Amino acid sequence: MYLKPFLLSSLLLITLFNCESSDIISPKQRGYPRVEFPTGKLVDYKQANIPIHFQYPDYYLLTKDSSLIGDAGNKDNWFNLQLPSLNGSVHFSYYPVTRENELDKLVNDAFKMAHFHNKKANYIDEVQLNISPNVTGIEFHIKGPAATPYQFYLTDNKKHFVRGVFYVKSKIDIDSLAPIHDFMIKDIQKIIDQFSWTE
């Protein structure tokens, strides 16, 4: 019975003594990861089995795509430009336009894959690309918390089709990734601007 008033008064005294601190406590500001952007020179992309040419910065690593998804017959036509320092990569897939890979089907697949991200995206901005008379396409700017912020396809509307998808492997907030997205998208757009077919 006397225990309750004793406990209450003890708690009140402890609270008062803890409030006497003259230090002002304020919340810490949000921090964002520091990003060091690489610099380098341009190198030529040329592969005997893929009739495309472009230049890319030498800080990207050119690798074969090792994923198990997709048509095994076209695996030799898939490659990545990886940027390990920013944990980003651009996946490229080249398809010759044939009876099995009709242009309309390839274009529809590119739209389906881009719009698949509508589940998470705030919106998708489609921009027409007219690089040269024989290099046209569309770039998809995907805004919001989607897995990929940028996709594109290029074609000559006759024999060739290339699709590219940009990813950053990270669980960091989209706002924090914005500088990385901007940096890599500018690199991709420079690749697209001087893209050509070799045959």
N, C-alpha and C positions, 0 to 999 in steps of 0.2 A: 504494500500500500504506500509506504514512504518511498519505495523504489522509483515509482513513476515521476514524482516531482524532482527527485535527485537526478534522474536521467535527463529530464527535460532541461533542467538548469545547467547540467554539465554540457549538453549539446549546444545550448545557447552561448555559454562561455567559450567553448571551442570555436564556434562560428565567429564570434566577435574578435577573438585573438587572431584568427586567420584573415580577417578583413582589415587588419591594421597595416598590412604591407603598403609601403609607399611606392612600390613599383607599379607602373601602369602597364597593364596587359592589353595588348591589342592583337587582333587577328593578323596572321601572316598573309602577305600578298600571294596571289597565285603565281606559281612559277611555270615557265614553259621550257622545254628542253632547248638547249643551245644547239644550233645547227651550223655546221661548217660546210659550206658548199664547195665541191671540188671544181677545179679548173683543169683544162687540158687542151690538146689540139685535136683536130678532126682526122679521122681515119676512114678509109674506104671499106664499105661492106661489099664483098663480092664472093659468091659461092657458085660453083660450077652447076649445081643442080637446081638453083633458084634464079630465074632470069630477072633479078631486080638489082638496082644500084642506088646507094645513098651513102652519105657520110654521117658518122656519129662520133661523139666525143670519146677520146681514148680512156676516160675514167669509167666507162661502161665495160662490162665483161660480156663477150659474145659466147653464149652456150647453146647447146642443143636442148630442145625441150624434152624433158624426161618424163612427162606426165603420161599416165596410162589411159587417159580419156581420149576418145575420138577415133578416127579412122587410122588404123595402123599403116595403111598404104601411103598416107600423107605425112607420116612422122618425120621423114627426111626433110620435109618442107616447113617444119616448125622450129623456131629458134627464139631465144630470149636475149634481151639486152638487160643485164643486171647491174644495179648500182648498190653494192654491198654497204657502202658507207652511209647510205640513207635508207637501206632496207627496202629498196624499190626495184621493180622490174617491169619491162615491157615485153609482153608475149606477142610474137608475130606468127601468123600462119598464112602460108601461101598456097593457093589452089589454082591449078590451070583450069580454065573454063572448058568443060567437056560435056558430053551427054549425061554423064553421071553427076557432074558438078555444074549444072546450068547456072548462068549468071543470076537469073531471078531467084533461084533457090539460095544461092550464096548471099545475096543482098538481103533476102527475107530472114535468113538465119542471123545475119549481123544485127538487124533491127530487133529480132526476138531476144538475142543475147543482151543487147543494150537495154531494152525495155524490161527485161527480167528484173532489173534493179529498181523498178518502180515501187516495189514492195517497201523499200527503205528510203528511196530517194525523195527529196522534196520536189524536184522537177528535173527534166532532161531537156537540154537545149541542143537542137540539131543544127549544125552549120554545114552548108554545101561547100565542097572543096573543088576548085577548078585550078589545078596546079599547072597543067599544060593541056593541049588538045587531046593527048592520050593518057592523062592521069587525072581522074576525077574521083569523087567519093563524098563521104559524109563523116564529120567528127561529132561525137556525142559527149557533151559536157554534162556529167551527172552530178547534181548538187545534193548534198545531204549525207547522211551516214550510210552510204552504200559501200560495197566492197571495192568498187573501182570508180574513180572520179572521171575517167576519160577513156573513150574507145574510139576507134575509127576504122574505116575501110577505104581502100583505094582500088580502082580498076581501070582498065583501058576500054571496057565495055565490049571486048571481043574475046581475048585469050587469057587474060591475067586477072587475079583477084588476091588482095592482101588484106588481112584483118589484123588490127593491133589492139591490145588491151593493156592498160597501165594499172599496176597494183602496188600498194605499200603494205608490207606485212608488219602490222603494228596494232596494238590495242589502245593507242593514245587517242584522245579526243580529236575529232575532225578539225576543230579550230586550231589545235596545236600542229596538225599535219599540213595546214594550208600553205605555209612557206615551201615545204617539200613538194606538195602537189604543184604549186606554181612553177617551181624550178624545173621539175621533170617534164611538165606539160610543155613548157617553152622549148626544152630540148627536143621533145617528140615533134613539135610543130616545125622546128628547124629541119628535122629529118624529112618530114612530109614535104616541105617547101622545095627541096631539091631532089625528090624521089623520081626515079625513072626506071623504065623497063630496058633490059639489055637485048631483047629480041623482039 
